[in-house]
Amino acid sequence: MLTLTGAAELPENGPRPVARPEEKVAPGTEQATPDGAADADKDKASDQGKTTQKDNGKSDDKEKAAEEEKAAERPKESAADEAACRVALQKIGAVFTEAPIIEDGMACGIDKPLLLSALKDGVKVEPPATVRCETALQLARWMEGSVAPALSTAMPGETINQLAQASAYVCRNRNNAETGRISEHAFGNAIDIAGFTLKSGKTITIRPADKDPSLEGAFQRAITEAACLYFTTVLDPGSDAAHENHLHLDVKERRGGYRYCW
């Protein structure tokens, strides 16, 4: 029988070697990592931070450029023109008061706003509208020159007691969109007409009336068409869903005297 020497024999019923326990990391400490891996992680985190800062910077620059573009559209109001406009507005019988300058950020605002509360013959503007003088003047001329005569023809004996406006000055984009072109309302250039209250108490509400065969429908179509003689932009309920319950009227200046009436 061959006997091995030089090696200890394990006892048959003796204790077995205990397994090496797993290393536990004490709370508040980090497990050590190779120096190279730690440096690589730091470089990666630094690069990610720089990329985020760069992206944020581009976004800020883009937003600033968009605001500057909108601000460039804001009307320049001269003292002489504004004084002449106010004289004309008083002469036509409108009632208004001067309002404080409006500065809403870089783009929105009115240098010389006024609060229009009534038109000729005591027609109330409800609620009173904060607008530029030119907007108020064209509204007064439209009411006197086109709306009142059209109503007299369509409904003899009736007169307008009150004009309901749905929106005057407000700092926003077109159609209340989050992005895109700035609205003429943001410059005080626009007013939205929701309807009229007559002497008899009857209310005329602006609504889709392209195919309305009634005299009220004919009245609305007539004053809408005539509005383009006074305003450079006229949008009615037939233009799009955003204007289905009012007339949008504004005095935006365009090259060549172009007017947009839809």
C-alpha positions in Angstrom: 0.0 0.0 0.0 1.4 3.4 -1.1 1.5 5.9 1.7 1.8 9.7 1.0 4.1 11.6 3.4 4.6 15.3 3.9 0.9 16.1 3.8 -1.5 16.5 6.7 -4.6 14.3 6.6 -8.0 15.8 7.3 -9.9 14.2 10.1 -13.1 12.4 9.1 -15.3 14.1 11.6 -13.3 17.2 12.3 -14.2 20.9 11.7 -14.2 22.3 8.1 -12.5 25.5 7.0 -14.8 28.6 7.6 -15.6 30.6 4.4 -14.1 34.0 4.1 -16.8 36.6 5.1 -17.9 39.3 2.5 -16.5 42.7 3.0 -19.1 45.2 4.4 -18.8 48.9 3.7 -19.5 51.0 6.8 -22.3 53.5 6.5 -21.1 56.9 5.3 -18.1 55.5 3.5 -17.6 54.6 -0.1 -16.1 51.5 -1.5 -12.7 52.2 -2.9 -12.3 52.2 -6.7 -9.2 52.2 -8.8 -7.7 55.7 -9.3 -8.2 55.5 -13.1 -11.9 54.6 -12.8 -12.5 57.5 -10.3 -10.8 60.0 -12.6 -12.8 58.8 -15.6 -16.1 59.2 -13.7 -15.1 62.7 -12.7 -14.2 63.6 -16.3 -17.5 62.2 -17.6 -19.5 64.1 -15.0 -17.6 67.3 -15.8 -18.3 66.8 -19.6 -22.0 66.3 -18.9 -22.2 69.4 -16.8 -20.5 71.5 -19.5 -22.9 70.1 -22.1 -25.9 70.9 -20.0 -24.6 74.5 -19.4 -23.9 74.9 -23.1 -27.4 73.7 -24.0 -29.0 76.0 -21.4 -27.0 78.9 -22.8 -28.2 78.2 -26.3 -31.8 78.0 -25.1 -31.5 81.3 -23.2 -29.9 83.0 -26.3 -32.7 81.7 -28.5 -35.4 83.0 -26.1 -33.7 86.3 -25.9 -33.5 86.6 -29.7 -37.2 85.8 -30.0 -38.1 88.5 -27.4 -35.9 91.0 -29.2 -37.7 90.2 -32.5 -41.1 90.7 -30.9 -39.9 94.0 -29.3 -38.9 95.3 -32.7 -42.6 95.1 -33.7 -43.7 97.4 -31.0 -45.1 100.7 -32.4 -43.0 103.9 -31.9 -45.3 106.6 -30.5 -44.3 110.2 -31.1 -45.6 112.9 -28.7 -46.9 115.0 -31.7 -48.9 112.1 -33.2 -50.3 111.1 -29.9 -51.4 114.7 -29.1 -53.1 115.0 -32.5 -54.9 111.6 -32.0 -56.3 112.7 -28.7 -57.6 115.9 -30.1 -59.4 113.9 -32.9 -60.7 111.4 -30.3 -62.2 114.2 -28.2 -63.7 115.9 -31.2 -65.6 112.7 -32.2 -67.1 112.5 -28.8 -65.2 109.7 -27.1 -64.6 109.6 -23.4 -61.2 108.5 -22.1 -58.6 109.0 -19.4 -54.8 108.8 -19.6 -53.3 105.6 -18.3 -49.8 104.9 -16.8 -47.1 103.6 -19.2 -47.2 99.8 -19.6 -44.0 97.9 -19.7 -44.5 94.1 -19.6 -41.0 92.6 -20.2 -39.0 93.3 -23.3 -41.7 93.2 -25.9 -45.2 94.0 -24.5 -46.4 97.4 -23.5 -47.8 100.8 -24.5 -45.8 104.1 -24.2 -48.9 106.3 -24.0 -52.0 104.2 -23.2 -55.4 105.5 -22.6 -58.5 104.0 -21.0 -61.5 104.2 -23.3 -64.8 104.2 -21.5 -67.4 105.6 -24.0 -67.9 106.6 -27.6 -70.0 109.1 -29.3 -73.6 109.6 -28.0 -72.7 108.0 -24.7 -72.2 104.5 -26.0 -70.4 102.7 -23.2 -67.4 100.5 -23.8 -67.8 97.6 -21.4 -65.4 96.9 -19.8 -63.4 100.1 -20.4 -60.5 99.3 -22.8 -56.8 100.0 -22.4 -55.5 100.6 -25.9 -53.3 102.9 -27.9 -55.0 106.2 -29.1 -55.0 105.1 -32.7 -57.0 101.9 -31.9 -59.6 104.0 -30.0 -59.8 106.5 -32.7 -60.5 104.0 -35.5 -63.0 102.2 -33.2 -64.9 105.5 -32.7 -64.8 106.3 -36.4 -66.1 102.8 -37.3 -68.9 103.0 -34.8 -70.0 106.5 -36.1 -69.5 106.0 -39.8 -70.6 102.4 -40.3 -72.1 100.6 -37.3 -74.7 103.2 -36.4 -75.9 103.7 -40.0 -76.1 100.0 -40.7 -78.1 99.4 -37.5 -80.5 102.3 -38.4 -81.1 100.6 -41.8 -81.4 97.0 -40.4 -83.5 97.9 -37.3 -85.1 101.4 -37.7 -85.5 103.2 -34.4 -82.8 101.3 -32.6 -79.5 102.7 -31.3 -76.5 101.2 -29.6 -76.2 101.8 -25.8 -73.2 99.6 -25.1 -70.4 97.9 -26.9 -69.1 94.7 -25.3 -65.3 94.3 -25.8 -63.8 90.8 -25.1 -60.1 91.8 -25.1 -58.0 95.0 -25.4 -54.4 95.2 -24.1 -53.0 91.9 -22.9 -49.4 90.6 -23.1 -49.6 87.4 -25.1 -48.8 85.7 -28.3 -51.3 85.3 -31.2 -54.3 83.1 -30.3 -52.8 82.7 -26.8 -50.2 80.3 -28.1 -47.2 79.5 -25.9 -44.8 80.2 -28.7 -44.9 82.1 -32.0 -45.7 85.6 -33.2 -46.7 88.2 -30.7 -50.3 89.5 -30.7 -51.2 93.0 -31.6 -53.1 93.0 -28.3 -49.7 93.1 -26.6 -49.1 96.6 -28.1 -52.5 98.0 -27.5 -53.2 97.9 -31.3 -56.2 95.5 -31.1 -59.6 95.2 -29.6 -62.1 92.3 -29.8 -65.8 93.1 -30.2 -68.1 90.5 -28.7 -71.4 92.3 -29.3 -73.8 95.2 -28.7 -76.6 96.1 -26.4 -79.4 98.2 -28.0 -81.7 100.9 -26.6 -84.5 98.4 -26.5 -82.5 96.0 -24.4 -81.9 93.6 -27.3 -78.4 92.1 -27.4 -76.6 91.4 -30.7 -73.9 88.8 -30.2 -71.1 88.3 -32.7 -71.4 84.8 -34.1 -70.9 82.9 -37.4 -73.3 84.7 -39.8 -72.1 84.1 -43.3 -75.3 82.3 -44.2 -77.7 84.0 -41.8 -80.7 85.2 -43.9 -81.9 87.6 -41.1 -81.5 91.3 -40.9 -79.3 90.8 -37.9 -77.0 88.5 -40.0 -76.9 91.1 -42.7 -76.0 93.8 -40.1 -73.1 91.8 -38.8 -71.8 91.1 -42.3 -72.1 94.8 -43.3 -70.2 96.1 -40.2 -67.5 93.4 -40.7 -66.9 94.4 -44.3 -66.9 98.1 -43.4 -64.4 97.6 -40.6 -61.6 97.1 -43.2 -62.0 100.8 -44.1 -60.8 101.7 -40.6 -58.7 98.8 -39.4 -55.8 97.1 -41.1 -56.7 93.6 -39.7 -60.3 92.3 -39.4 -60.9 88.7 -38.4 -64.5 87.5 -37.9 -66.1 84.1 -36.9 -65.5 82.8 -40.4 -61.7 83.2 -40.2 -60.9 80.4 -37.7 -62.0 78.7 -34.5 -60.1 81.2 -32.3 -62.4 84.1 -33.5 -65.8 82.3 -33.7 -67.4 84.6 -31.1 -65.9 88.0 -31.8 -64.5 90.5 -34.3 -60.8 91.0 -34.0 -59.9 94.6 -35.1 -56.4 96.0 -35.1 -54.3 98.8 -36.6 -51.0 96.9 -37.3 -48.9 98.8 -39.8 -47.9 96.9 -42.9 -45.7 97.7 -45.9 -47.6 99.4 -48.7 -50.7 100.0 -46.6 -51.7 96.3 -47.0 -54.8 95.2 -45.1 -55.8 91.7 -44.0 -59.6 91.3 -43.8 -60.8 87.8 -43.5 
